[in-house]
Structure formats: C-alpha cells, structure tokens
Amino acid sequence: MEIKKIVTGALEENCYVLSKDGTCLIVDPGSDSKKIKELVGQDKILGVLVTHSHFDHIGALRDFLNMNRRMKIFKKSNLTDLKEIEIGSFKFIPIFTPGHSSDSVTFYFQEEKVMFVGDFIFKDTVGRCDLPTGSSKDMDLSIAKIKKYEDDITVYTGHGEDTTLGREKEYNLYFLGK
C-alpha cells in the first residue's frame, strides 16, 4: 500500500490517500478537494475514512460525495468497534478511540502495521479534550486500549509529524502510567 500525504486548509490538517492496485481510500479530506483529487490521480476512489467529524477533517467530504453518491463513507456511526472491514484489496480494523471527540476512530491496517488516528494522538502528545464531546476520561481509556498494540506500528496523525506507537509509549506523558 502506498501512502501519500497532503496538508490541507488553514489548520494544516493531514489528509492521506492510500493507493493499492489502481484503487484508493482517502483519510480525512479536510479541504482543498482539487489538490486531493490530483493526489488520487487515476485511481478509483473506493471510500473515505473519517477519523472524526471536526470541520478541518471533513471540509472536502461533500465534494467527493458529489462526485459519487454511492461512495462508501466509513465513520463511527456506521462501524463496529474492532470488526475487520475489507473493501477492494484494503483491509482495516476500526478502533473506537474517543477522547478528542466522542466520534473518534482509529483505522488500523494490520498487514501494513499503520494506524490513522486523526487528532487522537500527535507526536509526543494527544488531541485536545476540552472541545465539545471531548473527554479526558475517555481519552485515558482510549490510550489504555491503544497501548496494547505493537510498538512498531507507524502512527499517521491528523496534524504534524508521523510517529510510532513505541515512541509514544516511551515519550508521550499521556501514555505513561495508563
């Protein structure tokens, strides 16, 4: 699987295009749909993965739905926690990780050892919990849940740099003692 990143919008949100076998998935189409479409190229878009519904992560979603009303949208409201999903040649596991928002989902691609976490985890910190539907208690529970996964998983964040789960377990103060 090829992972391409584009930074979109005023809040510099990370949007990802995951390509495989002439098809792709889009993770968090924040804004700048034209630039995202350029990154997609000739690949057929199979679906969009939404880590949470804050405006900076879904701003271009409507544009993609207007292109294809039958496009699959994967978000918390239509997923089951920890039930593997297969679409085309992609396989992923949604992991419900509330804290930053009540609808936060981490998408785990086990074969590739990558997670797309939105604003749940950032390098050496976590997303804010003081926004509507955020919860520090839920964040603590989500961190405890995600810490059970392997250290060598690459974590693709909603803003800023990528990291690894091992790094976060070692250096992220929010992970210590959870």
Secondary structure, DSSP 4 states (H G I P E B T S, - for coil): -EEEEEEETTTTEEEEEEEETTEEEEE---S-HHHHHHHHTTPEEEEEE-S---HHHHTTHHHHHHH-TT-EEE-GGG--TT--EEETTEEEEEEE--SSSTT-EEEEETTTTEEEEETSEETTEE--S-STT--HHHHHHHHHHHTTS-TT-EEEESBS--EEHHHHHHH-TTTTT-
